Amino acid sequence: MANHKSAIKRIRANEKKRIANRYYAKTMRHMLRDFRALTDKSEAEKLLPKLVSNIDRLAKRTVIHKNKAANLKSKCMHKVATL
C-alpha cells in the first residue's frame, strides 16, 4: 500500500482514468463493429468521418497507440473503397 498522501491520490486518479479510458475504448470498438457490419456504401461513407474522429481522439489521449489508430483508419478506408 502507498505510504505518501500524493501516492494515494495518484492511485485514486489512475483508477478513475482507467475506467474512463475503458469506456471510450469500448465505445470505439462498438462503432467499429457496427461499421464493419455495413454493406451499403453511402451509409458507410456517412459513418466513416465520425469513426475516424473517434479513433483520432483516442490516439491523441493515448488510450490506443497511434499506430493502431492508423491501422484501424486504413482498414476502414479500404472497406469503404471496396464496397
Secondary structure, DSSP 8 states (H G I E B T S, - for coil): ---SHHHHHHHHHHHHHHHHHHHHHHHHHHHHHHHHH---HHHHHHHHHHHHHHHHHHHHTTSS-HHHHHHHHHHHHHHHHH-
